[in-house]
Amino acid sequence: MARKVVNRKELRAQAEAAEAAEKAGGTKKKAAATKKKAETGEKKVAKPRKSRAKTVAETRKKLFWGVFNQSMKRVALYEFTQRKQAEKKAADLSKAGKSEHFVQRVKEDIEQ
């Protein structure tokens, strides 16, 4: 697929015609102001943007022992100090049921 050849002379002529029309149209003051700013090196000062990020509320968490089956369904929940009871419950469920049960740490949010 062939590309269209860009004629630089035509583009330059169009740009010069646009500049001439702009100067004749009464925008000389605006063009002079922009030239003056460019010469002095002045730049526009940007206003600081307002922060859109929401502040995240800190949530407190508490650690528990959870008894889970093989499909990661929580069967029981024990306080962190009651690990022996959680392991005993997992062993009892493993003996009685078809699938194995295990104990794992669980972090849950505390409601205040």
PAGU-668223 format. One record per residue: x, y, z of N, C-alpha, C, O, CB in turn. Coordinates in Angstrom, 1 decimal, padded with zeros to 4 digits. Each point is the difference from the previous one (the first is absolute). Glycine has a CB too. Layout:
BEGIN
ATOM,X,Y,Z,X,Y,Z,X,Y,Z,X,Y,Z,X,Y,Z
...
//
This chain:
BEGIN
ATOM,000.8,-001.2,000.0,-000.8,001.2,000.0,000.9,001.2,000.0,000.8,000.2,000.9,-002.7,-001.4,000.3
ATOM,001.7,002.1,-002.2,000.9,001.2,-000.1,-000.5,001.1,000.9,-001.2,000.2,000.3,001.6,-000.9,-002.7
ATOM,000.6,001.5,002.9,-000.3,001.1,000.8,-000.1,001.3,-000.8,000.7,000.1,-001.0,000.4,-001.3,003.0
ATOM,-001.8,002.1,-001.5,-000.2,001.3,-000.7,001.3,000.8,000.3,000.4,000.1,001.1,-002.9,-000.2,-001.0
ATOM,003.1,000.7,-001.2,001.2,000.8,000.2,-000.4,001.3,000.5,-000.9,000.7,-000.5,002.0,-001.9,-001.4
ATOM,-000.4,001.7,002.9,-000.3,001.3,000.7,000.9,001.0,-000.7,001.2,-000.1,-000.2,-001.8,-001.0,002.4
ATOM,-000.1,002.2,-002.7,000.7,001.1,-000.7,000.2,001.0,001.0,-000.9,000.8,000.4,-000.2,-001.3,-002.6
ATOM,002.4,000.7,002.6,000.4,000.9,001.1,-000.2,001.5,-000.5,-000.3,000.8,000.9,001.9,-002.5,000.0
ATOM,-001.4,001.9,-002.1,-000.2,001.4,-000.5,-001.4,000.5,000.1,-000.3,001.1,000.4,002.2,-001.4,-002.0
ATOM,-002.9,-000.6,001.3,-001.4,000.4,000.1,-000.4,000.2,001.5,-000.7,000.9,000.3,000.2,-002.2,-002.4
ATOM,001.0,000.4,002.9,-000.3,000.2,001.5,000.6,001.3,000.5,-000.7,000.6,000.8,000.7,-003.1,-000.5
ATOM,001.2,002.8,-000.7,000.6,001.3,000.4,-000.8,001.2,-000.5,-000.2,001.0,000.8,002.5,-002.1,-000.7
ATOM,-002.8,001.0,-001.3,-000.8,001.1,-000.6,-001.3,000.1,000.8,-000.4,001.2,000.2,001.5,-001.6,-002.5
ATOM,-001.7,-000.7,002.7,-001.2,000.1,000.7,000.2,000.6,001.4,-000.8,000.8,000.5,000.0,-002.8,-001.7
ATOM,001.9,001.6,001.8,000.4,000.6,001.4,000.2,001.5,-000.1,-000.5,000.7,000.8,001.5,-002.9,-000.2
ATOM,-000.3,002.6,-001.6,000.3,001.5,-000.2,-001.3,000.7,-000.3,-000.2,001.1,000.5,002.5,-001.6,-001.3
ATOM,-003.2,-000.1,000.0,-001.3,000.7,-000.3,-000.8,000.1,001.3,-000.7,001.0,000.2,000.7,-001.9,-002.5
ATOM,000.0,-000.1,003.2,-000.7,000.0,001.2,000.5,001.1,000.9,-000.7,000.7,000.7,000.2,-003.1,-000.9
ATOM,001.9,002.5,000.3,000.6,001.1,000.8,-000.4,001.3,-000.5,-000.3,000.9,000.8,002.2,-002.4,-000.3
ATOM,-001.9,001.7,-001.8,-000.3,001.3,-000.6,-001.5,000.4,000.3,-000.3,001.1,000.3,002.0,-001.5,-002.1
ATOM,-002.6,-000.6,001.7,-001.4,000.2,000.3,-000.2,000.3,001.5,-000.8,000.9,000.3,000.2,-002.4,-002.2
ATOM,001.4,000.9,002.7,-000.1,000.2,001.5,000.4,001.5,000.3,-000.6,000.6,000.8,001.0,-003.1,-000.4
ATOM,000.7,002.9,-001.0,000.5,001.3,000.2,-001.0,001.1,-000.5,-000.2,001.0,000.6,002.6,-001.9,-000.7
ATOM,-002.9,000.6,-001.0,-001.0,001.0,-000.6,-001.3,000.0,000.7,-000.7,001.0,-000.1,001.8,-001.3,-002.1
ATOM,-001.4,-000.8,002.9,-001.3,-000.1,000.6,-000.1,000.7,001.3,-001.1,-000.1,000.7,000.9,-002.0,-001.8
ATOM,001.2,002.7,001.6,-000.1,000.8,001.3,000.5,-000.7,001.2,-000.2,000.4,001.1,-001.7,000.7,-002.1
ATOM,002.6,-002.2,000.8,000.6,-000.8,001.1,001.4,000.4,000.2,000.8,-000.9,000.5,-002.4,-001.0,-000.9
ATOM,002.0,003.0,000.0,001.4,000.5,000.1,000.4,000.1,001.5,001.2,-000.4,000.3,-001.3,001.6,-002.5
ATOM,-000.8,-000.7,003.0,000.3,000.1,001.4,000.3,-001.3,000.7,000.9,-000.2,000.8,-002.3,002.2,-000.8
ATOM,000.6,-003.0,-000.4,000.2,-001.3,000.6,001.3,-000.7,-000.4,000.7,-000.5,000.8,-003.2,000.3,-000.8
ATOM,002.8,000.4,-001.3,001.3,-000.6,-000.5,001.1,000.7,000.6,001.0,-000.6,000.3,-002.1,000.1,-002.5
ATOM,001.1,001.9,002.4,001.0,000.7,000.6,000.2,-000.4,001.5,001.1,-000.1,000.4,-001.6,002.0,-002.0
ATOM,-000.6,-002.2,002.3,000.1,-000.4,001.4,000.7,-001.3,000.1,000.8,-000.3,000.9,-002.9,001.6,-000.4
ATOM,001.7,-002.2,-001.4,000.7,-001.4,000.1,001.4,000.1,-000.4,000.9,-000.7,000.6,-003.1,-000.3,-001.2
ATOM,002.6,001.9,-000.3,001.4,000.1,-000.4,000.8,000.6,001.2,001.1,-000.3,000.3,-001.7,000.6,-002.7
ATOM,000.0,000.7,003.1,000.6,000.6,001.1,000.2,-001.0,001.1,001.1,000.0,000.7,-002.2,002.2,-001.3
ATOM,000.2,-003.0,000.9,000.1,-001.0,001.0,001.1,-001.0,-000.3,000.8,-000.5,000.8,-003.2,000.7,-000.2
ATOM,002.5,-000.6,-001.9,001.0,-000.9,-000.5,001.4,000.6,000.2,000.9,-000.7,000.3,-002.6,-000.3,-001.9
ATOM,001.8,002.3,001.3,001.3,000.6,000.1,000.5,000.2,001.5,001.1,-000.2,000.2,-001.7,001.4,-002.3
ATOM,-000.4,-000.9,003.0,000.4,000.1,001.4,000.1,-001.3,000.7,000.6,000.0,001.1,-001.7,002.2,-001.1
ATOM,000.6,-003.2,-000.6,000.1,-001.4,000.7,-001.1,-000.2,001.0,000.1,-000.9,000.8,002.3,001.0,-001.2
ATOM,-003.5,000.7,000.4,-001.0,-000.2,001.0,-000.9,-001.2,-000.4,-000.2,-000.3,-001.2,000.2,002.7,001.6
ATOM,-000.4,-003.2,000.6,-000.8,-001.1,-000.2,-001.3,000.1,000.8,000.0,000.7,001.0,002.0,-002.1,-001.4
ATOM,-003.0,000.7,000.0,-001.3,000.1,000.8,000.2,-000.8,001.2,000.7,-001.1,000.0,-002.0,001.3,-002.1
ATOM,000.8,000.3,003.2,000.1,-000.7,001.3,-001.2,-000.9,000.1,-001.2,000.6,000.1,002.6,001.3,001.0
ATOM,-001.3,-003.1,-000.9,-001.1,-001.0,000.1,-000.5,000.0,001.4,000.8,000.1,001.0,000.1,-001.5,-002.8
ATOM,-002.2,001.4,001.9,-000.6,000.0,001.4,000.1,-001.4,000.5,-000.1,-001.0,-000.8,-001.5,002.8,000.2
ATOM,001.8,-002.0,001.9,000.1,-001.4,000.5,-001.3,-000.6,000.0,-001.0,000.5,000.3,002.9,000.2,001.2
ATOM,-001.9,-002.0,-002.0,-001.3,-000.7,-000.1,-000.4,-000.5,001.4,000.8,-000.3,000.9,-000.2,-000.4,-003.2
ATOM,-001.9,000.6,002.4,-000.6,-000.6,001.3,000.2,-001.5,-000.1,-000.1,-000.6,-001.0,-001.5,002.5,001.2
ATOM,001.9,-002.4,001.0,000.2,-001.5,000.1,-001.3,-000.7,-000.1,-001.0,000.4,000.7,003.0,000.0,000.7
ATOM,-002.1,-001.4,-002.3,-001.2,-000.7,-000.1,000.0,-001.3,000.8,-001.0,-000.7,000.1,000.7,001.7,-002.4
ATOM,001.5,-001.4,002.8,000.1,-001.3,000.6,-000.8,000.1,001.4,000.1,001.0,000.7,002.2,-001.4,-001.8
ATOM,-003.0,-000.6,001.3,-000.8,-000.1,001.3,001.0,-000.5,001.1,000.9,-000.9,-000.3,-003.1,000.5,-001.0
ATOM,002.0,000.8,002.4,000.8,-000.4,001.1,-000.6,-001.4,000.5,-001.2,-000.1,000.2,001.8,002.5,000.5
ATOM,000.3,-003.3,-000.6,-000.4,-001.4,000.4,-000.1,000.0,001.5,001.0,000.3,000.7,000.1,-001.3,-002.8
ATOM,-002.2,000.6,002.6,-000.2,-000.2,001.5,000.8,-001.2,000.4,-000.2,-001.1,-000.6,-002.1,002.3,000.6
ATOM,003.0,-001.1,001.1,000.8,-001.1,000.5,-001.0,-001.0,000.7,-000.8,000.4,000.8,002.9,001.0,-000.5
ATOM,-002.0,-002.6,-000.7,-000.9,-001.1,000.6,000.9,-000.8,000.9,001.1,-000.5,-000.4,-002.7,000.5,-001.5
ATOM,001.1,-000.3,003.1,000.7,-000.9,000.9,-000.3,-001.4,-000.3,-001.2,-000.3,-000.4,001.2,002.0,002.2
ATOM,000.9,-002.6,-001.7,-000.2,-001.4,-000.3,000.4,-000.9,001.2,000.8,000.4,000.8,-000.4,000.0,-003.2
ATOM,-001.1,-001.5,002.5,000.3,-000.9,001.1,000.3,-001.4,-000.6,-000.6,-000.4,-001.1,-000.9,001.7,002.7
ATOM,002.4,-002.1,-001.0,000.4,-001.2,-000.5,-000.8,-001.2,000.7,-000.2,000.0,001.2,002.5,001.0,-001.7
ATOM,-002.8,-001.9,-000.3,-000.7,-001.2,000.5,000.6,-001.2,-000.6,000.8,000.0,-000.9,-002.9,001.3,001.1
ATOM,001.7,-002.5,000.3,000.3,-001.3,-000.6,-001.3,-000.5,-000.7,-001.0,000.0,000.6,002.8,-000.5,001.1
ATOM,-001.7,000.2,-003.0,-001.2,-000.5,-000.7,000.3,-001.5,-000.4,001.1,-000.4,-000.4,-001.6,002.7,-000.4
ATOM,-000.6,-003.1,000.9,000.0,-001.4,-000.4,-000.6,000.0,-001.4,-001.2,000.4,-000.1,001.1,-001.3,002.5
ATOM,000.8,000.4,-003.4,-000.4,000.0,-001.4,-000.1,-001.5,-000.5,000.7,-000.8,000.5,000.3,003.1,-000.8
ATOM,-001.9,-002.5,-000.7,000.0,-001.3,-000.7,000.8,000.2,-001.2,000.6,001.0,-000.2,-002.9,-001.6,001.1
ATOM,002.4,-000.5,-001.8,000.9,000.1,-001.1,-000.5,001.0,-001.1,000.8,000.4,-000.8,-000.3,-002.8,001.3
ATOM,-001.7,002.7,-000.5,-000.5,001.0,-001.0,000.1,001.5,000.6,-000.7,000.9,-000.5,-000.8,-002.7,-000.5
ATOM,002.3,001.9,002.0,000.3,001.3,000.7,-001.3,000.7,000.5,-000.1,001.2,000.1,002.0,-000.9,-001.7
ATOM,-002.8,-001.1,002.1,-001.2,000.5,000.6,000.3,000.0,001.5,000.4,-001.0,000.6,-002.0,000.2,-002.4
ATOM,001.4,001.9,002.5,000.2,000.1,001.4,-001.1,-000.7,000.8,-001.2,000.3,-000.2,002.5,001.9,-000.1
ATOM,-000.9,-003.1,001.1,-001.0,-000.8,000.8,-000.1,000.5,001.4,-001.1,000.1,000.5,001.7,-002.1,-001.9
ATOM,000.5,002.5,002.0,-000.1,000.5,001.3,001.1,001.1,000.2,000.9,000.1,-000.8,-001.7,-002.4,001.7
ATOM,000.6,003.1,000.1,000.8,001.1,000.3,000.3,000.1,001.5,-000.9,-000.1,000.8,000.0,001.4,-002.8
ATOM,002.2,-001.2,002.3,000.4,000.0,001.4,000.9,001.2,000.3,000.6,000.5,-000.9,-000.7,-003.0,001.0
ATOM,000.1,003.0,001.2,000.9,001.1,000.4,001.5,-000.5,-000.2,000.2,-001.2,-000.1,-001.9,002.1,001.8
ATOM,002.6,000.1,-001.8,001.4,-000.4,-000.3,000.6,-000.8,001.1,000.9,-000.7,-000.2,-000.8,002.8,-001.2
ATOM,-000.6,-001.9,002.6,000.6,-000.7,001.1,-000.5,-001.4,000.1,000.5,-000.8,000.8,-000.3,002.9,000.4
ATOM,-001.2,-002.5,-002.0,-000.6,-001.3,000.1,000.4,-000.9,-001.2,-000.8,-000.6,-000.6,-001.1,001.6,001.8
ATOM,003.2,-001.1,-001.4,000.5,-000.8,-001.2,-000.2,-001.5,000.2,-000.3,-000.7,-000.9,002.0,002.5,000.5
ATOM,-001.5,-002.2,001.6,-000.1,-001.5,000.3,-001.5,-000.4,-000.3,-000.2,-001.1,-000.5,002.0,001.2,002.3
ATOM,-002.8,000.7,-001.4,-001.4,-000.4,-000.2,-000.2,000.0,-001.5,-000.8,-000.9,-000.5,000.1,001.9,002.7
ATOM,001.3,-000.1,-003.0,-000.3,000.1,-001.4,000.6,-001.3,-000.7,-000.6,-000.5,-000.9,000.7,003.1,001.0
ATOM,001.1,-003.0,000.4,000.7,-001.1,-000.6,-000.8,-001.3,000.3,-000.1,-000.9,-000.8,002.3,002.0,001.0
ATOM,-002.8,-001.1,001.1,-000.8,-001.2,000.4,-001.2,-000.1,-000.9,-000.4,-001.1,-000.4,001.3,001.3,002.8
ATOM,-001.6,000.9,-002.6,-001.2,000.1,-000.9,000.3,-000.5,-001.4,-000.7,-000.7,-000.6,-000.2,002.6,002.0
ATOM,002.1,-001.5,-001.9,000.4,-000.4,-001.4,000.2,-001.5,000.0,-000.4,-000.6,-001.0,001.4,002.9,000.6
ATOM,-000.3,-002.8,001.4,000.2,-001.5,000.0,-001.3,-000.7,000.1,-000.1,-001.1,-000.6,002.4,001.5,001.7
ATOM,-003.2,000.0,-000.2,-001.3,-000.7,000.1,-000.8,000.0,-001.3,-000.5,-001.0,-000.4,000.5,001.7,002.8
ATOM,000.0,000.5,-003.1,-000.7,000.1,-001.2,000.7,-000.9,-001.1,-000.7,-000.6,-000.9,-000.1,002.9,001.5
ATOM,002.1,-002.4,-000.6,000.7,-000.8,-001.0,-000.3,-001.5,000.2,-000.2,-000.7,-001.0,002.0,002.5,000.9
ATOM,-001.9,-002.2,001.4,-000.3,-001.4,000.2,-001.4,-000.3,-000.3,-000.3,-001.1,-000.6,001.9,001.1,002.4
ATOM,-002.6,000.8,-001.5,-001.4,-000.2,-000.2,-000.4,000.1,-001.5,-000.9,-000.7,-000.5,000.5,001.5,002.8
ATOM,001.0,000.2,-003.0,-000.5,000.2,-001.4,000.9,-000.6,-001.0,000.9,-000.8,000.3,-001.8,002.9,000.5
ATOM,000.5,-001.9,-002.1,000.8,-000.5,-001.1,001.2,000.8,-000.3,001.1,-000.6,-000.4,-003.2,-000.3,-000.6
ATOM,002.1,002.2,001.2,001.1,000.9,-000.4,000.8,000.4,001.2,-000.4,-000.1,001.2,-000.9,000.9,-003.1
ATOM,002.6,-000.4,001.6,000.9,000.5,001.1,-000.4,001.4,000.4,-000.5,000.8,-000.9,002.3,-002.3,000.0
ATOM,-001.6,001.8,002.1,-000.2,001.4,000.5,001.4,000.5,000.6,000.8,-000.8,000.5,-003.3,000.4,000.0
ATOM,002.7,001.7,-000.6,001.3,000.6,000.5,-000.3,001.3,000.7,-001.1,000.6,-000.2,002.4,-001.8,-001.7
ATOM,-000.3,001.7,002.6,-000.1,001.2,000.8,000.9,001.1,-000.7,001.1,-000.3,-000.5,-001.5,-001.0,002.7
ATOM,-000.1,002.5,-002.3,000.7,001.0,-000.7,-000.3,001.4,000.7,-001.1,000.1,000.6,001.0,-001.4,-002.8
ATOM,001.0,002.2,002.2,-000.2,001.3,000.6,-000.9,000.8,-000.8,000.0,-000.1,-001.3,002.2,000.0,002.3
ATOM,-003.1,000.9,-000.4,-001.0,000.8,-000.7,000.1,001.4,000.7,-000.1,000.2,001.2,-001.4,-002.2,-001.8
ATOM,001.5,003.1,-000.3,000.0,001.3,000.5,-001.4,000.6,-000.4,-000.4,-000.1,-001.1,003.0,000.4,000.9
ATOM,-003.2,000.3,001.2,-001.3,000.6,-000.2,-000.1,001.4,000.6,000.7,000.3,000.9,-001.8,-002.6,-000.9
ATOM,000.4,003.2,-000.7,-000.2,001.3,000.5,-000.8,000.1,001.3,-000.9,-000.8,000.2,001.0,001.6,-002.6
ATOM,000.3,000.1,003.2,-000.7,000.2,001.3,-001.0,001.2,-000.2,000.4,001.1,-000.4,001.6,-002.0,001.8
ATOM,-003.2,000.7,-001.0,-001.0,001.0,-000.1,000.1,000.8,001.3,000.1,-000.5,001.1,-001.6,-000.9,-002.5
ATOM,001.6,002.8,001.2,000.2,000.8,001.2,-001.3,000.7,000.4,000.0,000.8,000.9,002.4,-000.5,-001.4
//
